[in-house]
Each structure stands twice: as structure tokens, then as C-alpha cells.
């Protein structure tokens, strides 16, 4: 089931049955709809990883070896065969229930955790809402701990943006980055290196990027500017999204700019008391939320 949102600026497709993922995101330009998010082939509508964007919840990015340590307890999460990590959460793999919808908004809900081997060990409820408001495409996430004990958690979005023949110009107002081993952090963030300093606008050349930036100036957006058609996309994210992962494989027709609350393998950073993990801990019944806005300018 595809639910389409549309106004004078945006047209977007939402897939409730595929983890509340986004199938396409298009901007109105010169009387035509132009893809801003990487479009999903209809044959891949059931595969969140092939979608324009998917939700990462109740953790973002990777947990090394799928080993989650909480206090004196150790839990083993399901891992991916390519690198043996628990990756991108579990909520993207399941259908979400429709709460409400119209032409400009949709709200969806999902209950997960503690449902078998390899599952997240704490019950929780999640809500996702997408809304169009003029030039703004607004993404909201809410996560509630429905267990009877404190729950460490994190969340984020994994959007893929079009990368046209003329390189888009990227701005990311982050002054720090993590040194990654196998794409995971093992220590606190350090001052951003010149190669990863996108605080001033820089064209995305063919250099491969899979890097985690942090120390974000939350008053400023991430920005993608497309010289080819004049579209500029600003990404505003609530402070809870402390980290921005930039993923740009060489030669790929996309770039991912991912707002996420926890660092890559942040749960092991948190367990070791290393600063910058971004992991939040919810008391029983507590809810945390965060909003990301994509603004066409």
C-alpha cells in the first residue's frame, strides 16, 4: 500500500508496510516533478534498504557483533551476514499500523522488542509522522519505553538524495568527527579533519565518504544545492539528532545524509563511558521525540 502526499511544492510516497519508509520524494520545479530523494523501483517497495529513506529504530547504524550490553546484562541481536553487525535497527523490517492520514500528512505506529531470539530486548512503541507544510517536508519520530526497566535507545533517518551529473554542493555544520574502525566509533570525537570539513559549501567530488560528523551547530541546516537545476534542500534537525553520517560511494547516483541520535556503535561507547555516544536512556513509560525538516528553497 502506497500513500501519496502532495502539495504545491512536494510529492512524496509513504510505504506503511515497509517500515514506514519513503518510496519517493519529488520537488515541483518548472511545472514538472523532479526527484530529490532517490526513487524506489516499484519492484523494491517491499525492501526498506532500496527505498528513498528508511527509519532506523530503536538504534541507528551499527552495534558491533550484535552485542548489546546494558548494565550487567548482555543481549545478542540479529546480525547482517556481510559484516556481522546489528545494523539500522529492527523497525524498518516490519509493517507499521496506520493511525491517521490525509493528502498532506500520515501518522503510523509500531510496537516492537522482546519478541524472540535476536530481537531488541525491551518492549517499546514507536510513532512516525510525515507532513507537508508549504515547502517543508516534516519527519517526526516518537519512541516510548513500554517495558518495566530503563531502556537505552537511539533513532534516525537514512535518506538517499539524488546525485546528478554535476556534483551537488554539500554543507554540514559539524566541527567534529569520529575516527571509525570498520565504520564504527571506538573513541570520543575529535576536531573535524580538512577532508571531512563541510562547514563551508563544498562540491561532492568522487571521493568516497562513509563518515560520521558531530558537534553540529544546531542553529544551521545541512544543505544540498544542485547547480544543475537550481534546487536547494535544507535539512533542519532537532538537537537530539546529534550526529550526521555522510555516505557517498564513488560512482553511485546518490548521497546519503543521515541524521541520527546515537553514534555508530554508540551503545558500546555508552557502556564504556566514552563521551559522544548519543545514546538516550528512557525510564519506563517515558517518551522521546525528534523532528527533521526538509525545506525546499
DRENNUTOR-526289 format. One record per residue: x, y, z of N, C-alpha, C in turn. Coordinates in steps of 0.05 Angstrom, whole numbers, padded with zeros to 5 digits, always signed. Example, Ala and Ser with C-alpha at 12.3 -4.5 7.8 and 13.67 -1.06 7.14 Angstrom:
<sites>
+00264-00114+00156+00246-00090+00156+00264-00066+00156+00257-00045+00142+00273-00021+00143+00258+00001+00157
</sites>
This chain:
<sites>
+00017-00024+00000+00000+00000+00000+00018+00025+00000+00014+00042-00020+00028+00067-00022+00010+00090-00015+00018+00107+00003+00002+00131+00009+00018+00155-00001+00005+00171-00018+00018+00194-00031+00010+00220-00017+00030+00236-00010+00026+00263+00000+00033+00282-00022+00017+00304-00025+00023+00323-00046+00013+00351-00039+00030+00371-00045+00021+00399-00044+00034+00413-00067+00035+00439-00066+00046+00454-00089+00076+00452-00092+00090+00442-00071+00119+00441-00070+00130+00412-00071+00116+00394-00058+00126+00367-00053+00106+00346-00063+00117+00324-00072+00101+00299-00075+00118+00277-00064+00106+00261-00045+00121+00240-00031+00104+00215-00028+00117+00192-00030+00103+00167-00026+00112+00153-00001+00094+00144+00015+00100+00131+00041+00091+00102+00040+00107+00084+00050+00102+00055+00050+00098+00044+00078+00073+00044+00089+00068+00035+00116+00078+00006+00120+00074-00011+00100+00081-00040+00103+00111-00045+00102+00126-00025+00095+00155-00028+00093+00169-00010+00113+00162-00014+00138+00176+00001+00159+00171+00030+00159+00148+00039+00148+00142+00068+00145+00164+00083+00129+00174+00069+00109+00195+00080+00092+00183+00099+00071+00201+00115+00059+00192+00133+00038+00200+00121+00011+00180+00121-00008+00185+00109-00034+00196+00129-00054+00188+00155-00051+00198+00176-00069+00193+00203-00056+00209+00222-00063+00205+00250-00054+00213+00268-00077+00193+00283-00087+00197+00299-00111+00190+00328-00106+00205+00346-00119+00201+00374-00117+00188+00385-00142+00170+00404-00139+00158+00418-00162+00178+00438-00173+00185+00435-00198+00205+00453-00210+00197+00458-00239+00190+00483-00245+00184+00490-00273+00160+00475-00284+00141+00468-00267+00117+00454-00276+00119+00424-00278+00142+00413-00270+00146+00385-00270+00156+00375-00243+00151+00350-00237+00161+00338-00212+00189+00326-00217+00208+00335-00201+00236+00325-00203+00244+00311-00178+00256+00288-00181+00265+00272-00158+00286+00287-00142+00282+00289-00116+00302+00299-00097+00313+00275-00081+00295+00258-00072+00304+00233-00060+00307+00212-00081+00326+00193-00078+00329+00172-00097+00303+00156-00099+00291+00153-00123+00266+00139-00125+00269+00109-00122+00249+00096-00111+00248+00067-00107+00234+00054-00130+00246+00035-00144+00231+00019-00164+00208+00005-00150+00185+00004-00163+00162-00009-00151+00167-00038-00144+00185-00051-00158+00192-00079-00152+00206-00081-00125+00217-00058-00115+00231-00059-00089+00216-00046-00066+00190-00041-00071+00174-00028-00050+00173-00044-00024+00179-00070-00024+00179-00086+00000+00206-00087+00014+00226-00073+00003+00253-00074+00013+00261-00047+00023+00262-00043+00049+00268-00017+00061+00295-00006+00052+00315-00024+00050+00341-00015+00042+00343-00004+00014+00324-00010-00003+00323+00001-00030+00306+00026-00032+00293+00034-00010+00275+00056-00010+00290+00083-00011+00275+00104-00015+00286+00131-00015+00297+00139+00012+00283+00130+00033+00292+00135+00061+00278+00114+00078+00292+00106+00099+00280+00088+00119+00287+00097+00147+00271+00087+00166+00274+00095+00194+00293+00075+00208+00312+00086+00223+00329+00069+00240+00320+00072+00269+00312+00049+00281+00300+00050+00307+00297+00021+00318+00302+00015+00343+00310+00032+00365+00340+00037+00368+00355+00034+00346+00382+00043+00345+00388+00051+00316+00408+00068+00313+00417+00077+00287+00444+00065+00281+00449+00059+00255+00474+00049+00246+00481+00022+00258+00505+00017+00268+00514-00009+00275+00518-00013+00305+00515-00038+00314+00524-00048+00340+00543-00071+00335+00567-00068+00344+00588-00087+00338+00581-00115+00347+00583-00134+00328+00578-00162+00333+00550-00168+00343+00532-00148+00342+00505-00151+00352+00504-00154+00383+00525-00146+00397+00526-00150+00426+00518-00124+00440+00495-00125+00453+00484-00102+00468+00489-00107+00498+00504-00089+00510+00510-00090+00539+00494-00069+00554+00478-00077+00573+00462-00059+00589+00467-00067+00618+00482-00050+00632+00489-00057+00660+00504-00083+00661+00494-00101+00677+00507-00128+00679+00497-00148+00659+00478-00140+00643+00465-00158+00624+00477-00155+00596+00479-00178+00581+00488-00178+00554+00467-00191+00536+00460-00178+00514+00440-00189+00496+00452-00191+00468+00444-00212+00453+00454-00216+00427+00432-00210+00407+00436-00190+00390+00417-00181+00370+00422-00195+00343+00402-00196+00326+00406-00207+00300+00426-00191+00284+00443-00204+00269+00465-00190+00254+00461-00195+00224+00474-00177+00209+00474-00179+00180+00497-00196+00171+00494-00212+00149+00515-00231+00141+00540-00217+00130+00537-00193+00119+00560-00181+00106+00582-00171+00125+00574-00160+00148+00594-00151+00167+00590-00160+00196+00570-00176+00201+00566-00187+00227+00558-00168+00249+00547-00145+00241+00537-00125+00260+00506-00125+00260+00495-00115+00282+00467-00109+00283+00464-00081+00271+00449-00078+00249+00450-00053+00233+00423-00041+00229+00422-00015+00234+00400+00003+00226+00373-00004+00240+00375-00017+00264+00350-00022+00279+00333-00044+00267+00310-00049+00280+00293-00070+00272+00266-00061+00261+00259-00036+00265+00232-00026+00258+00228-00024+00228+00249-00022+00213+00246-00020+00183+00238-00046+00171+00240-00068+00186+00234-00094+00175+00205-00103+00178+00189-00086+00190+00161-00095+00197+00141-00075+00187+00116-00084+00183+00094-00065+00175+00087-00047+00199+00080-00023+00193+00070-00004+00213+00040+00000+00209+00026+00005+00231-00003+00009+00230-00010+00038+00224-00030+00042+00208-00040+00069+00201-00056+00080+00225-00048+00104+00234-00062+00118+00255-00081+00139+00243-00071+00155+00225-00087+00176+00211-00073+00184+00186-00088+00195+00166-00076+00203+00141-00095+00221+00126-00084+00240+00110-00098+00255+00090-00079+00262+00068-00085+00282+00052-00069+00288+00029-00042+00300+00037-00039+00311+00061-00015+00325+00068-00001+00313+00092-00012+00292+00104+00001+00280+00128-00006+00251+00130+00011+00236+00144+00006+00209+00152+00020+00203+00178+00006+00189+00196+00018+00181+00222+00015+00151+00224+00037+00138+00232+00039+00109+00233+00050+00101+00260+00044+00076+00269+00054+00066+00295+00064+00038+00292+00082+00031+00310+00094+00004+00310+00101-00003+00339+00096-00028+00347+00104-00038+00373+00124-00061+00368+00147-00060+00382+00168-00079+00378+00182-00086+00403+00203-00102+00400+00220-00110+00422+00211-00135+00436+00231-00150+00447+00226-00173+00465+00207-00194+00452+00211-00199+00426+00193-00218+00413+00207-00241+00400+00229-00250+00412+00242-00274+00401+00272-00271+00400+00286-00292+00392+00315-00292+00391+00325-00270+00372+00344-00255+00381+00356-00234+00364+00341-00208+00364+00318-00207+00378+00302-00182+00378+00313-00163+00399+00305-00138+00396+00311-00118+00416+00298-00127+00442+00313-00127+00465+00304-00140+00489+00284-00124+00505+00277-00100+00497+00258-00083+00512+00234-00077+00496+00210-00081+00506+00186-00073+00491+00184-00043+00488+00175-00034+00465+00172-00005+00460+00150+00000+00440+00142+00025+00439+00123+00034+00418+00135+00058+00404+00133+00057+00377+00144+00079+00361+00121+00091+00344+00124+00117+00339+00106+00130+00320+00123+00146+00300+00114+00147+00276+00126+00163+00255+00105+00179+00241+00111+00205+00237+00092+00222+00222+00107+00236+00200+00094+00238+00177+00105+00254+00154+00084+00275+00148+00092+00299+00143+00074+00321+00138+00086+00340+00117+00069+00350+00099+00077+00371+00081+00064+00397+00091+00081+00418+00093+00072+00444+00101+00087+00465+00084+00074+00473+00063+00087+00492+00044+00112+00478+00033+00135+00492+00034+00160+00480+00023+00173+00460+00042+00161+00454+00065+00173+00436+00085+00161+00408+00083+00179+00389+00084+00172+00360+00086+00182+00352+00114+00163+00347+00132+00170+00345+00160+00168+00315+00169+00189+00305+00182+00190+00278+00191+00192+00278+00222+00173+00265+00235+00174+00263+00264+00176+00234+00273+00193+00230+00293+00195+00204+00306+00189+00206+00336+00175+00187+00347+00169+00185+00375+00175+00156+00384+00188+00154+00407+00195+00127+00417+00188+00127+00447+00172+00107+00455+00163+00104+00483+00173+00077+00494+00184+00077+00517+00193+00053+00531+00168+00041+00545+00159+00019+00535+00136+00006+00547+00144-00018+00565+00170-00020+00570+00180-00041+00589+00179-00031+00617+00186-00048+00636+00186-00041+00664+00214-00035+00675+00233-00029+00657+00260-00022+00665+00271-00001+00646+00292+00013+00654+00304+00033+00637+00314+00021+00611+00310+00035+00589+00317+00025+00562+00336+00045+00548+00361+00036+00542+00378+00053+00524+00367+00051+00496+00369+00072+00481+00359+00072+00453+00371+00094+00437+00364+00093+00411+00371+00114+00392+00354+00111+00368+00354+00132+00351+00339+00130+00326+00350+00149+00305+00340+00147+00281+00350+00164+00260+00336+00158+00234+00343+00174+00213+00333+00170+00186+00356+00165+00167+00350+00149+00146+00371+00142+00127+00361+00150+00099+00361+00177+00093+00352+00185+00066+00374+00185+00046+00367+00176+00021+00385+00177-00002+00376+00199-00020+00394+00218-00025+00388+00240-00043+00400+00236-00071+00387+00246-00091+00397+00245-00118+00425+00258-00120+00442+00245-00135+00469+00256-00141+00471+00259-00171+00467+00283-00181+00466+00287-00210+00493+00288-00223+00494+00291-00250+00519+00292-00265+00537+00314-00255+00525+00338-00250+00540+00360-00237+00540+00355-00207+00563+00353-00194+00563+00346-00166+00547+00366-00149+00530+00355-00131+00516+00373-00113+00536+00385-00093+00528+00408-00083+00545+00423-00063+00534+00417-00036+00551+00407-00018+00542+00399+00009+00553+00417+00030+00536+00423+00050+00544+00438+00074+00534+00422+00098+00553+00416+00117+00546+00403+00142+00559+00418+00165+00544+00432+00182+00556+00450+00202+00565+00435+00227+00584+00416+00223+00595+00400+00245+00625+00406+00248+00633+00409+00273+00661+00416+00278+00678+00392+00288+00665+00369+00290+00679+00345+00300+00672+00321+00282+00689+00300+00284+00682+00275+00271+00693+00252+00289+00683+00228+00283+00692+00204+00296+00712+00190+00278+00734+00181+00290+00752+00163+00276+00739+00135+00277+00734+00123+00253+00719+00098+00252+00737+00075+00245+00731+00052+00257+00744+00027+00250+00722+00008+00241+00723-00002+00217+00701-00018+00206+00675-00003+00207+00676+00024+00202+00653+00042+00202+00641+00046+00230+00655+00039+00251+00645+00043+00278+00664+00059+00295+00653+00075+00313+00669+00091+00331+00680+00075+00354+00704+00081+00362+00716+00067+00385+00726+00087+00406+00724+00113+00400+00733+00133+00419+00717+00158+00415+00722+00178+00432+00707+00203+00432+00714+00218+00406+00696+00236+00397+00701+00251+00373+00724+00270+00375+00736+00277+00352+00759+00295+00351+00752+00318+00332+00769+00340+00332+00763+00362+00314+00763+00352+00285+00744+00362+00270+00740+00353+00242+00765+00357+00225+00772+00336+00210+00795+00338+00192+00788+00354+00168+00809+00365+00154+00803+00381+00130+00787+00365+00109+00793+00339+00107+00779+00323+00087+00749+00320+00093+00741+00323+00118+00713+00320+00126+00700+00346+00135+00713+00368+00130+00703+00394+00139+00684+00405+00117+00658+00403+00122+00638+00413+00104+00623+00437+00116+00637+00451+00135+00623+00474+00147+00619+00496+00126+00636+00498+00107+00632+00516+00084+00624+00498+00060+00607+00509+00042+00597+00492+00020+00619+00481+00003+00617+00454-00003+00637+00440-00019+00624+00422-00039+00632+00423-00064+00621+00403-00083+00629+00375-00075+00611+00356-00079+00617+00328-00073+00632+00316-00097+00658+00313-00095+00673+00301-00117+00671+00270-00115+00689+00256-00128+00687+00227-00129+00700+00213-00105+00709+00229-00085+00720+00217-00061+00699+00201-00046+00705+00177-00039+00685+00160-00025+00683+00169+00004+00659+00172+00013+00654+00181+00041+00635+00160+00055+00642+00154+00079+00625+00138+00097+00633+00146+00125+00626+00171+00132+00639+00184+00156+00618+00196+00174+00624+00197+00199+00605+00206+00220+00615+00233+00231+00599+00254+00227+00605+00280+00236+00588+00287+00260+00599+00304+00278+00584+00312+00302+00593+00340+00310+00584+00348+00334+00590+00376+00342+00576+00395+00324+00550+00389+00319+00535+00405+00299+00525+00431+00311+00527+00452+00295+00514+00478+00302+00484+00474+00296+00468+00470+00317+00440+00463+00313+00424+00486+00303+00435+00510+00301+00420+00533+00290+00422+00534+00260+00439+00517+00248+00443+00517+00220+00435+00490+00207+00426+00490+00183+00418+00465+00170+00441+00452+00155+00438+00426+00151+00453+00413+00129+00441+00423+00103+00457+00427+00082+00447+00437+00057+00458+00421+00034+00440+00414+00015+00448+00403-00011+00438+00422-00032+00457+00432-00048+00449+00450-00070+00456+00437-00096+00437+00437-00115+00440+00425-00141+00444+00447-00163+00469+00452-00171+00473+00473-00192+00458+00467-00218+00454+00441-00223+00442+00433-00249+00414+00443-00253+00398+00444-00231+00371+00453-00234+00363+00475-00214+00382+00484-00198+00378+00506-00180+00363+00499-00155+00357+00473-00150+00344+00465-00126+00363+00465-00102+00354+00477-00080+00369+00477-00055+00351+00464-00034+00363+00445-00020+00349+00430+00001+00363+00434+00027+00348+00445+00047+00358+00449+00074+00347+00428+00092+00364+00416+00108+00355+00396+00128+00359+00407+00156+00337+00412+00169+00338+00421+00197+00331+00397+00215+00347+00393+00236+00343+00371+00253+00344+00379+00282+00325+00369+00299+00326+00375+00327+00352+00367+00340+00360+00379+00362+00386+00373+00375+00390+00344+00382+00368+00329+00386+00371+00301+00393+00386+00286+00371+00384+00295+00346+00399+00283+00324+00427+00295+00324+00444+00285+00343+00469+00298+00348+00490+00292+00327+00485+00272+00310+00505+00263+00291+00494+00263+00263+00512+00268+00244+00505+00267+00215+00524+00249+00201+00513+00227+00190+00530+00209+00174+00528+00216+00145+00551+00219+00132+00551+00225+00103+00562+00200+00089+00546+00189+00072+00553+00165+00057+00551+00170+00027+00573+00171+00014+00574+00177-00015+00594+00158-00028+00584+00134-00037+00602+00116-00051+00611+00127-00078+00635+00121-00085+00646+00131-00111+00629+00120-00134+00620+00138-00151+00605+00130-00175+00576+00124-00170+00566+00125-00146+00538+00119-00140+00521+00144-00148+00496+00139-00156+00479+00161-00164+00464+00173-00141+00475+00171-00117+00461+00181-00093+00482+00190-00072+00473+00205-00053+00488+00211-00029+00469+00209-00006+00477+00197+00016+00460+00195+00040+00471+00215+00060+00453+00231+00071+00459+00250+00093+00440+00242+00115+00450+00229+00136+00433+00215+00155+00434+00228+00183+00412+00240+00191+00411+00250+00219+00405+00227+00238+00422+00223+00258+00419+00201+00276+00426+00210+00304+00412+00199+00324+00417+00207+00352+00442+00194+00363+00446+00168+00359+00469+00155+00370+00491+00152+00350+00516+00150+00359+00539+00146+00342+00539+00117+00332+00554+00112+00311+00558+00085+00302+00571+00069+00325+00559+00046+00333+00566+00031+00356+00566+00047+00381+00548+00066+00382+00546+00084+00405+00539+00069+00431+00526+00046+00429+00518+00032+00453+00542+00021+00468+00562+00013+00453+00587+00004+00466+00603+00028+00476+00602+00050+00462+00614+00075+00473+00601+00082+00500+00574+00080+00500+00559+00087+00525+00566+00068+00547+00568+00042+00541+00574+00022+00562+00602+00026+00574+00620+00038+00557+00647+00042+00567+00651+00071+00578+00629+00087+00579+00631+00114+00590+00646+00133+00572+00647+00127+00545+00661+00145+00527+00642+00167+00518+00651+00193+00519+00633+00215+00511+00625+00214+00482+00602+00225+00476+00593+00228+00448+00576+00205+00438+00568+00186+00455+00553+00163+00445+00527+00170+00433+00514+00191+00444+00487+00199+00434+00465+00180+00443+00471+00160+00459+00450+00142+00468+00434+00156+00489+00407+00154+00487+00390+00164+00509+00378+00140+00524+00372+00144+00549+00360+00123+00566+00332+00132+00575+00312+00115+00567+00284+00121+00574+00276+00106+00598+00264+00120+00618+00252+00107+00641+00227+00093+00632+00217+00074+00647+00192+00060+00639+00170+00081+00635+00157+00079+00612+00135+00097+00605+00144+00124+00593+00170+00129+00592+00180+00155+00582+00180+00155+00551+00175+00178+00540+00175+00182+00511+00196+00203+00503+00210+00198+00481+00227+00218+00470+00220+00222+00440+00223+00246+00430+00216+00251+00402+00236+00269+00389+00236+00269+00362+00253+00286+00347+00242+00291+00319+00247+00315+00308+00236+00323+00282+00258+00331+00264+00256+00322+00239+00274+00330+00217+00256+00344+00196+00265+00367+00186+00250+00381+00165+00268+00385+00141+00257+00376+00118+00270+00382+00092+00256+00405+00079+00270+00427+00075+00259+00451+00065+00270+00458+00037+00252+00461+00018+00259+00470-00009+00262+00500-00009+00284+00510-00019+00288+00539-00021+00295+00547-00049
</sites>
